[in-house]
Structure formats: structure tokens, C-alpha cells
Amino acid sequence: MNKLQLYRLLRKNTNLSYKRSPAFEQNKWAKAMIYFGGVMFAIYLIMYGAIIGSMADGEAGMMIAFAPVFLVIDYLLRFIFQSTPGMMVKPYILQPISRYTAIECFLLGEHVSGYNLLWLAMFIPYSIIIMIAGAGWMTFVELITAELLIILNSQIYLFFRTLINRKVLWFPVSLVFYALPFIPLFLKFKSSSFEWMLDTYKVVGVSWYFLPALILVIVGLFFVNRWFQFKFVYEEISKKKEQALKHVSEFKFLEHFGLVGEYMKIEMKSNMRNKTMRSRCIMSLALIVMFSALIAYTNIYDSELMLNFWCIYCFAIYGMTALIKIMGQEGNYIDLLMMHRENIIALLKAKFWFYSLVLIIPFVIMLPAVFAGKFSLLMLFAYMLLTAGFLHFIIFQLAVYNKQTIPLQLKMTAKGNFENGMQIVIEMTALIGPILITGLGYLLVGLTYTYIFMCVVGLAFILAHPLWIRNIYNRMMQRRYENLEGFHSTRE
């Protein structure tokens, strides 16, 4: 069997593994949403491709000039669409084939993935416009170059994502890397630095050496990623012994809250020790700090719409990323929770109070924006209370339907977690609901009265949390056998 046949076989096995997954039916819902999002994204790409083409005035190179912008967008979107090769590599690590073959298959597959090809929706309309305007044969060179930049970006993303999976602090490092092409904007050594930057990158993009250099970089990074991915995947699969803890936090003050306090201890220690949960925590904190700094010290988001948008999501981001898979971590030991009556009620209350108290952190982080006159204290209290009450009420409904076990330590080789229809409805409601409340209030009664209304709604849901948590528990018990089967079948 030659390598091409082996690649085809591995690709076929990967597709079959998705179909044999117990979550395949749920995965269909996620796929439907992804396809819908892909169509909408393609429409936007076609529009921007036409806009950039009209700006080019029949000269090649304008798309390459805008490459730093769309590569940053592409990098951030890949956190949704692109995964690491661990899941595919794991079954073949002990097979009598070259240890790098499965990695190579994954990397080559990423080069021709549907997501990479989707960017042609922007490049092709642009190419047609400049070719009609007289760009000539350079049109095809630029089209190939632009698509190769996307392929290179997929390799760069894979490199950084592997490091981020180990230490989330690599995420701001990756952002600094993508900010390097924008240095001329900050230096301002030209009277019009943005136009100078575009002209410079436009000249470089159509030069004779750029395309060969780009191909060499892609090939070099391919071999770097091949070694890099195998090193960390093998390390994770081999369960390399971790360093012993030097200090064990006891959180004795929580003992006064009985069983709820004990579950709060577990939640706090899980966020501190478990890789999956700790990375979410650090990532969310980094995003809150970044957006708060942008709002407080720049004028990028000075409109009322953007200020309200980022205020709510600075409060909501941690709870939404951590609670979107609520009960997923507990799926590892769900049988023990089911052994004692109403244990899960205490667990849900502990989660509610923990994630509500965590909101104090973004409140403090966003105080500089208050001092800068961008936010008001009433606005911060309104969004904090609305998140603690109303938004948590919505997200906690996922506890009834989630039945995918999430590994606490595995990062690169963790199984994917798919959604069913009800989960998607709840998640979309959580994303859109707060913005709808603010928008309608702004149009009808003004922001001040809207913030007061949000405070009242948030406090009402906070005070009523024993009632709606009890309701969630009763519905969970009605589905307990179906959920238990799902948790068991998706454990590592």
C-alpha cells in the first residue's frame, strides 16, 4: 500500500468514526447550523471581494495588501472550525505504520478543507473584477497567492493552538504575532500610514519572489507541525506524570454552607486544576481584560450600541463558555451524584452561586471604563444582575439536555461535543436575549429606565433561583436514563 492509498484509507476511517459516534444524530443539528453560517459567511465574502476589487482600479495586489486584515479574522474563526489532529492520531499510534503518517494525512486534509476553500468566495469575485479591468495574467498569480496565504494561516493556527491548549497565555502571544503587520499604523512615520501600508504590501504581493517564498514557508511549517503535533499528542496519550501539587487549598470558609459549600469547593478546585476548565477561565479573563482596555483607553467602541454589546458580553463570556457544557465535567462521575437524592440540586445551586460571584471580577476590571466616562455604575450593575439572574437561568436549562462527558485533563485528544436542536435554541436565546432587552428598552423608554428594569429582572431571577433550579432537577430526573446512557457512551 503506497502513501496515497494509506491517506485515502485514513480519511475514510475518520469519516466513518464520526458516523459511528453515539452523538451522530446530535451532530446533524450542529452541521445544519454550521452550513447555514457558512452560506451567510460566503455571502459576506463575495460582497467584500467585490468591494476590494472595485478599489483595485484594475491593478493586481490589492487583495494581498488587505491580507493582514483577513488573516486575523481567519485565525479567530478557526477556533470554531478547525481542530487539532489528536482524535485522528490516537487510534493509529500503535499501528504498524509510520508514526507521522496519520499526522501528515490530517495536515494535508486541512490544506484542502471546505473552510479553506470557502475563502475563494472572496478571492474569485475579486479576481474576475480586476481581470475584466485589465490586470491580465497577474490575476491568476494573485488568486493562487491569496489561497496559499489561507493555507499558511491554517498551519500557523495549528502551531499556536497546540501551544494554547497547553498554556492559554500563548493566546495573547499569537495576537501580538498577528499584530506585527500593523506596526506601520502605530509608528505613523508617514503622513498617511494606512495608505502607505497598503501600497507597500501591494508591491510585495505582486513581486516575483513572494509566491516562491510563500510556498517554501508552507512546506517548512508543514514539517515543523508534523513533528510538533506528534510530540504533544504522544505525550498526552502516554499520560506523562504531572508535577505534584505543592499546596492544597482547603477553602474552609465554605464549610459553613453545608453540601452546597462542598460542591462550591469542587467547582473552584476544578477551575484551578483541570486543564479544560482552567484554560476556559484564563481565556475568558484575557478577553475581558482586552475588551475593557480597548473601551477605556481607545475610541474604537464609543457608540452606545457597541458599549452595551461589549459590556454584557464581558460579564457573560466566562459563564457562557464554562456553563455551555454544564454537567459535562460531572459526566465523569455522574453515577455517584445519582446515588443520593437531590444531590444534583445542591450541585446546581453551588454552580449558580459560584458563577454569580465570579461576576465581581469583570465588574472590577471594567471600572477604568467607568472612570473614563464610557460606562456608568448603573450600567455595570444592570448587566451584572441580568447575567447573574436571567442569563444564568437560560444557560442552566442546558443541564437538562447535555449528555456529553467532557474529559477534565485531555486537550488535544479530547472528543468533540455535539449539539442537539434544543441545546442550539437555548444557546441562541442566551446570546441574543440580553441584546434584545437592551435594544427594545433603548427604543421605548431610554437606557436609564432600561437599566433599572434589567436590575429588577436580574434580582427577580436571583431570588427565584431555588424554584427554577428545582424545576431543572425534576426535568433532569425525567431524562436521567437517557442522559446516563449518553454520559457513559462518551467517556474516554
Residue pairs with C-beta under 8 A, 6 or more apart in sequence:
1 9
3 101
6 97
6 101
6 105
7 101
7 104
7 105
7 108
10 88
10 92
10 101
10 102
10 105
11 105
11 109
13 91
14 88
17 91
18 24
18 27
21 27
21 418
22 486
22 489
22 490
23 404
23 416
23 417
23 418
23 486
23 490
25 420
26 418
26 419
26 420
26 423
27 418
29 418
29 419
29 420
29 421
29 423
29 424
30 418
30 419
30 424
33 419
33 424
34 81
38 114
38 118
41 118
41 121
42 118
42 121
45 118
45 119
45 121
45 122
46 121
46 122
46 125
48 122
49 121
49 122
49 123
49 124
49 125
49 126
49 129
50 125
50 126
50 129
52 62
52 63
52 66
52 122
52 126
53 62
53 125
53 126
53 127
53 128
53 129
53 130
53 133
54 129
55 62
56 62
56 63
56 126
56 129
56 130
56 133
56 135
57 133
58 130
58 133
58 134
58 135
59 130
59 135
59 202
60 130
60 135
60 136
60 138
60 139
60 141
60 142
60 205
60 206
61 138
61 142
61 201
61 202
61 203
61 205
61 206
62 126
62 130
62 198
62 202
63 122
63 123
63 126
63 142
63 146
63 205
64 142
64 145
64 146
64 149
64 201
64 202
64 204
64 205
64 206
64 210
65 197
65 198
65 199
65 201
65 202
65 205
66 198
67 146
67 149
67 181
67 201
67 205
68 178
68 181
68 182
68 201
70 119
70 122
71 149
71 150
71 153
71 178
72 178
74 119
74 150
74 153
74 157
75 153
75 156
75 157
75 174
75 178
78 115
78 153
78 154
78 157
78 161
79 161
81 115
82 110
82 113
82 115
82 154
82 157
82 158
82 161
83 416
84 158
84 161
84 162
84 165
84 229
84 233
84 412
85 102
85 103
85 106
85 107
85 229
85 233
85 412
86 229
86 233
86 236
86 411
86 412
86 413
86 414
87 413
87 414
87 415
87 416
88 102
88 105
88 106
89 102
89 103
89 106
89 229
89 230
89 233
89 413
90 233
90 237
90 413
92 101
92 102
93 99
93 102
93 233
93 234
93 237
99 230
99 234
100 226
100 227
100 230
103 225
103 226
103 229
103 230
103 233
104 226
106 229
107 155
107 158
107 222
107 225
107 226
107 229
110 116
110 154
110 155
110 158
111 151
111 154
113 154
116 147
116 150
116 151
116 154
119 146
119 147
119 150
120 147
123 143
123 146
123 147
124 143
127 139
127 140
127 142
127 143
130 139
130 142
131 139
135 142
138 206
141 206
141 211
142 205
142 206
144 211
145 205
145 210
145 211
145 214
148 211
148 214
148 215
148 218
149 214
151 218
152 214
152 217
152 218
152 221
155 218
155 221
155 222
155 225
156 177
156 221
158 225
158 229
159 221
159 224
159 225
159 228
160 170
160 171
160 173
160 174
160 177
162 228
162 229
162 232
162 412
163 170
163 173
164 170
164 171
164 174
164 279
165 232
165 279
165 411
165 412
166 232
166 411
168 278
168 279
168 282
168 283
168 286
169 282
171 283
171 286
172 286
172 290
181 197
181 201
182 197
184 190
184 193
184 196
184 197
184 200
185 193
185 194
185 197
187 193
190 196
204 210
229 412
232 412
233 412
233 413
236 410
236 411
236 412
236 413
237 413
245 273
249 268
249 269
249 272
250 265
251 264
251 265
251 268
251 269
254 261
254 262
254 264
254 265
255 261
255 262
257 264
258 346
259 343
259 346
260 346
260 349
260 350
260 353
261 350
262 346
262 350
263 346
263 347
263 349
263 350
263 351
264 350
264 353
264 354
266 350
267 350
267 351
267 354
268 354
270 277
270 329
270 408
271 277
271 278
271 281
271 322
272 278
274 329
274 408
274 409
275 408
275 409
275 410
275 411
276 329
276 406
276 407
276 408
276 409
276 410
276 411
276 414
277 322
277 329
277 408
279 411
280 318
280 321
280 322
281 318
281 322
283 321
284 317
284 318
284 321
284 322
285 318
285 361
287 314
287 317
288 314
288 317
288 318
288 361
288 362
288 365
288 366
289 365
291 310
291 313
291 314
292 314
292 362
292 365
292 366
292 368
292 369
293 368
294 300
294 301
295 301
295 307
295 310
295 366
295 369
295 372
295 374
295 375
296 366
296 368
296 369
296 371
296 372
296 374
297 368
297 372
301 307
301 310
302 374
304 442
304 447
307 374
307 375
308 379
308 435
308 438
308 442
308 447
309 435
311 366
311 375
311 379
311 380
311 383
312 383
312 386
312 387
312 434
312 435
312 438
314 362
314 365
314 366
315 359
315 362
315 363
315 383
315 384
315 387
316 387
316 391
316 430
316 434
318 355
318 358
318 362
319 355
319 358
319 359
319 387
319 391
319 392
319 395
320 391
320 395
320 430
320 431
322 355
323 351
323 355
323 392
323 395
323 396
323 398
324 395
324 398
324 427
325 398
325 402
325 404
325 406
325 417
326 351
326 395
326 396
326 398
326 399
326 402
327 334
327 398
327 399
327 402
327 403
327 483
328 402
328 404
328 405
328 406
328 417
329 406
329 408
330 337
330 347
331 403
331 404
331 405
331 406
331 487
331 490
331 491
332 405
332 406
332 407
332 408
332 491
334 405
334 483
334 484
334 487
335 484
337 343
337 344
337 347
338 344
338 480
338 484
342 473
344 473
344 476
345 469
345 470
345 473
348 396
348 399
348 469
348 472
348 473
349 465
349 466
349 469
351 396
352 392
352 396
352 465
352 469
355 392
356 388
356 392
356 462
359 384
359 387
359 388
362 384
363 380
363 384
366 375
366 380
367 380
369 375
370 376
370 377
370 380
376 451
378 448
378 451
378 452
378 455
379 447
379 451
381 451
381 455
382 450
382 451
382 452
382 454
382 455
382 458
383 434
383 454
384 458
385 454
385 455
385 457
385 458
385 459
385 462
386 434
386 437
386 454
386 455
386 457
386 458
387 434
387 458
388 458
388 461
388 462
389 457
389 458
389 459
389 460
389 461
389 462
389 465
390 433
390 434
390 457
390 458
390 461
391 430
391 433
391 434
392 461
393 461
393 465
393 468
394 426
394 429
394 430
394 433
395 426
395 430
396 468
396 469
396 472
397 426
397 472
398 423
398 426
398 427
399 472
399 476
400 472
400 475
400 476
400 479
401 420
401 422
401 423
401 426
401 479
402 423
402 483
403 482
403 483
403 485
403 486
403 487
403 490
404 415
404 417
404 418
404 486
404 487
404 490
405 487
405 488
405 490
405 491
405 492
406 414
406 417
407 414
407 415
407 492
410 492
414 492
415 490
415 492
419 427
437 450
437 453
437 454
437 457
438 447
438 450
438 454
441 447
441 449
441 450
441 453
441 454
442 450
445 453
461 468
476 483
